[in-house]
Amino acid sequence: HPLDCPICDQGGECDLQDQAVGYGSDSSRDEEAKRAVKDKNLGPLVKTVMTRCIQCTRCIRFSTEIAGVSELGATARGEGMEIGTYVEKALTSELSGNLIDICPVGALTSKPYAFVARPWELRKTDSVDVLDAVGAAIRVDARGPEVLRVLPRLNEDVNEEWLGDKSRFAVDGLMRRRLDSCWVRRDGKLVRAEWEEAFAAIAGKLAGMDGGRIGALAGDLADAESMLLLKELMAALGSANIDCRQDGAMLDASRRDYYSFNTSIAGIEEADALLIVGSNPRREAPLVNARIRKAWLAGGLQVAAIGTPVDLTYPVEWLGERPLALGGLLGGAGFAEVLKAAKRPMIIVGQAALARPDGAALLAACWKLAAETGMLTADWHGFNVLHTAASRVGALDLGFLTMDEGELERFAKTSREILAEPGVYKKRYRAKA
């Protein structure tokens, strides 16, 4: 291992450096020339300096066992041994950034963060990730007003010690191409404006407008306090046209367990049979997918899915791509027998299923299947909805949506109708009136 500490990004937080300081000699015992290894190109996220590699094979074991993508391996033997992908290619795992954390030396470091800062220059703040609906525990490292990197924190109930690549590397969005001020339209063009001017423009537009012509949609990253205030504002304006379901998912907010992940993420390890409906957890929630793979590796989890077949990194029995496959399960055939025989069966319903025109019927069918197969018991709640937006559950808890039934909200619009073409919207509501 070369003495690269002054120019190595791992300097200051390197396991080998700590060992050398604590137990190492004050002089080198090397008499022969040190080995040089060609650097590997693993894509835009992970930087390699393979001469530093001590061949501990942690990266190989992580990618194969935990991420479930066997891309890294060792070629040759003895002094000629090298870690790499054999055929040069970019890493395809959604958890590839964790290779940076587990590398005990500077062989694998963050390519976007290279030569940006030293660890002792950074102010470290504990936080929670909002780029998916998992809510992983993270640490935000900043220098002055600038956020430079995001790292995972240990939380056994949610993310263990891992973090998805989107959550880790999306930090550059805080510095580049970010909408950080108000804009108003003047003479057909958007121009930068102060907050007072923006609020005056909003107030002028809303003055005297009928509440039925005003609508509000909550964003995927909105905080609960802002959504509550927006809901109260819309009520004061006489409008019931509010919704948080931007994708049009037919979520039922009448009971909290209709839209929650009731098993909990850590509870996945207790399940022995799983049905996934309309979801690709490897893309939508990589940390949930890693937990499912962990349960499968433990030897007790059987997994089946309804939807488009994809590689989820563990064996899956694909039952079909259409909702008809769900009807077959309700009849008690096929994988339904596995669910009934399981001690702790569970189901995960994704947003792709709920965003269909028949999403409400699919949600009801999944709940019925859960009841028929013993998922809803006193000591086990196996019905789960996997969201894709961090703010969605909080918004549903606050009731930030238009209910389809009820006399008072008969003419209130959902997100689908707020975003629909004016001609279609007017035609539908004339008929409804």
Backbone hydrogen bonds, N-H to C=O, Kabsch-Sander energy under -0.5 kcal/mol:
donor,donor_aa,acceptor,acceptor_aa,energy
4,D,2,P,-1.8
7,I,4,D,-2.1
8,C,4,D,-0.7
8,C,5,C,-0.9
11,G,8,C,-1.7
13,E,10,Q,-2.2
15,D,104,P,-0.5
16,L,104,P,-1.7
18,D,14,C,-2.1
19,Q,15,D,-2.2
20,A,16,L,-2.5
21,V,17,Q,-2.1
22,G,18,D,-2.2
23,Y,19,Q,-2.9
24,G,19,Q,-0.6
24,G,20,A,-1.4
42,L,40,K,-0.9
42,L,46,V,-0.6
47,K,45,L,-0.6
47,K,109,T,-3.5
49,V,107,A,-1.9
52,R,49,V,-1.8
53,C,50,M,-1.0
61,R,57,T,-2.2
62,F,58,R,-2.6
63,S,59,C,-2.3
64,T,60,I,-2.0
65,E,61,R,-2.6
66,I,61,R,-0.7
66,I,62,F,-1.4
67,A,62,F,-2.6
68,G,62,F,-0.5
69,V,63,S,-2.6
70,S,68,G,-0.5
71,E,69,V,-2.0
73,G,84,G,-2.4
75,T,82,E,-2.6
80,G,77,R,-1.6
81,M,78,G,-1.5
82,E,75,T,-2.1
84,G,73,G,-2.5
87,V,85,T,-2.6
88,E,86,Y,-0.6
91,L,42,L,-2.2
96,S,93,S,-1.0
98,N,95,L,-1.7
99,L,96,S,-1.8
100,I,97,G,-1.2
101,D,97,G,-0.7
102,I,98,N,-2.1
103,C,99,L,-1.3
109,T,47,K,-2.4
109,T,107,A,-0.5
111,K,45,L,-2.5
111,K,109,T,-0.5
114,A,111,K,-1.0
116,V,113,Y,-1.8
117,A,113,Y,-0.5
121,E,118,R,-1.8
122,L,119,P,-1.2
123,R,142,A,-3.6
124,K,122,L,-0.5
125,T,140,V,-2.3
127,S,138,I,-2.9
129,D,136,A,-3.1
138,I,127,S,-2.2
139,R,151,L,-3.4
140,V,125,T,-3.3
141,D,139,R,-0.6
141,D,149,R,-2.5
142,A,123,R,-2.3
142,A,140,V,-0.5
143,R,146,E,-2.6
146,E,143,R,-1.5
147,V,145,P,-0.5
148,L,141,D,-2.5
148,L,146,E,-0.5
149,R,141,D,-1.6
150,V,168,R,-0.6
151,L,139,R,-2.5
153,R,137,A,-2.5
155,N,160,E,-2.4
158,V,155,N,-1.3
160,E,155,N,-2.7
162,W,159,N,-2.5
165,D,94,E,-2.8
168,R,164,G,-1.8
169,F,165,D,-2.8
170,A,166,K,-1.4
172,D,169,F,-0.9
173,G,170,A,-1.9
174,L,171,V,-1.9
175,M,172,D,-1.3
176,R,172,D,-2.4
180,D,178,R,-1.1
182,C,193,A,-0.7
184,V,191,V,-2.4
186,R,184,V,-0.6
186,R,189,K,-3.4
189,K,186,R,-1.9
191,V,184,V,-2.9
193,A,182,C,-2.7
198,A,194,E,-2.1
199,F,195,W,-2.7
200,A,196,E,-2.1
201,A,197,E,-1.9
202,I,198,A,-2.1
203,A,199,F,-2.7
204,G,200,A,-2.2
205,K,201,A,-1.7
206,L,202,I,-2.1
207,A,203,A,-1.4
209,M,206,L,-2.1
213,R,210,D,-2.0
214,I,211,G,-1.6
216,A,241,N,-2.6
218,A,243,D,-2.1
222,A,219,G,-1.0
227,M,223,D,-1.9
228,L,224,A,-2.3
229,L,225,E,-2.1
230,L,226,S,-2.3
231,K,227,M,-2.3
232,E,228,L,-2.1
233,L,229,L,-2.2
234,M,230,L,-2.4
235,A,231,K,-2.0
236,A,232,E,-2.0
237,L,233,L,-1.7
238,G,235,A,-1.1
239,S,234,M,-2.9
242,I,240,A,-1.7
243,D,216,A,-1.6
246,Q,244,C,-1.5
248,G,245,R,-2.0
250,M,354,L,-2.5
251,L,249,A,-1.9
253,A,251,L,-0.6
258,Y,255,R,-1.4
259,Y,256,R,-1.4
262,N,260,S,-1.2
262,N,383,F,-1.1
264,S,261,F,-1.0
266,A,157,D,-0.8
268,I,265,I,-1.3
269,E,266,A,-1.3
270,E,267,G,-1.5
271,A,267,G,-0.6
271,A,268,I,-1.1
272,D,344,R,-1.5
273,A,344,R,-0.8
274,L,302,Q,-2.8
275,L,346,M,-1.9
276,I,304,A,-2.4
277,V,348,I,-3.1
278,G,276,I,-0.5
278,G,306,I,-2.8
283,R,280,N,-1.5
284,E,280,N,-2.6
285,A,281,P,-2.0
288,V,285,A,-0.7
289,N,281,P,-0.5
289,N,285,A,-2.2
290,A,286,P,-2.2
291,R,287,L,-1.5
292,I,288,V,-2.1
293,R,289,N,-2.4
294,K,290,A,-2.0
295,A,291,R,-2.1
296,W,292,I,-2.2
297,L,293,R,-2.7
298,A,294,K,-1.6
299,G,296,W,-1.5
300,G,295,A,-1.1
301,L,295,A,-0.5
302,Q,272,D,-1.1
302,Q,300,G,-0.5
304,A,274,L,-2.4
305,A,317,E,-2.1
306,I,276,I,-2.8
307,G,320,G,-2.3
312,L,310,V,-0.8
317,E,303,V,-2.2
318,W,316,V,-0.8
319,L,305,A,-2.8
319,L,317,E,-0.6
320,G,305,A,-0.6
325,A,322,R,-1.8
326,L,323,P,-1.0
327,G,323,P,-1.4
328,G,324,L,-1.8
329,L,325,A,-1.3
330,L,326,L,-1.9
331,G,327,G,-0.9
332,G,329,L,-1.9
333,A,328,G,-1.5
336,A,333,A,-1.8
337,E,334,G,-1.6
338,V,334,G,-0.6
339,L,335,F,-2.1
340,K,336,A,-2.3
341,A,337,E,-2.0
342,A,338,V,-1.2
346,M,273,A,-2.0
347,I,382,G,-2.9
348,I,275,L,-2.7
349,V,384,N,-2.6
350,G,277,V,-3.1
350,G,348,I,-0.5
351,Q,386,L,-0.5
352,A,278,G,-1.0
353,A,278,G,-0.8
353,A,350,G,-0.6
354,L,350,G,-1.3
355,A,351,Q,-2.0
356,R,353,A,-0.8
359,G,356,R,-2.0
362,L,358,D,-2.1
363,L,359,G,-2.4
364,A,360,A,-2.1
365,A,361,A,-2.3
366,C,362,L,-2.4
367,W,363,L,-2.1
368,K,364,A,-2.3
369,L,365,A,-2.4
370,A,366,C,-2.3
371,A,367,W,-2.1
372,E,368,K,-2.3
373,T,369,L,-1.8
374,G,371,A,-0.8
375,M,370,A,-2.7
376,L,370,A,-0.7
377,T,375,M,-0.9
377,T,380,W,-2.7
382,G,375,M,-2.3
382,G,380,W,-0.6
384,N,347,I,-1.7
384,N,382,G,-0.5
385,V,260,S,-1.4
386,L,349,V,-2.4
386,L,384,N,-0.5
387,H,385,V,-0.7
390,A,130,V,-0.6
391,S,220,D,-1.8
392,R,389,A,-0.8
395,A,391,S,-2.3
396,L,392,R,-2.2
397,D,393,V,-2.4
398,L,394,G,-1.6
399,G,396,L,-0.8
400,F,395,A,-2.9
401,L,399,G,-2.0
403,M,401,L,-0.6
410,R,407,E,-1.2
412,A,409,E,-1.0
418,I,414,T,-2.6
419,L,415,S,-2.1
425,Y,421,E,-2.4
426,K,422,P,-2.7
427,K,423,G,-2.0
428,R,424,V,-2.2
429,Y,425,Y,-2.2
430,R,426,K,-2.1
431,A,427,K,-1.7
432,K,428,R,-2.0
433,A,429,Y,-2.2
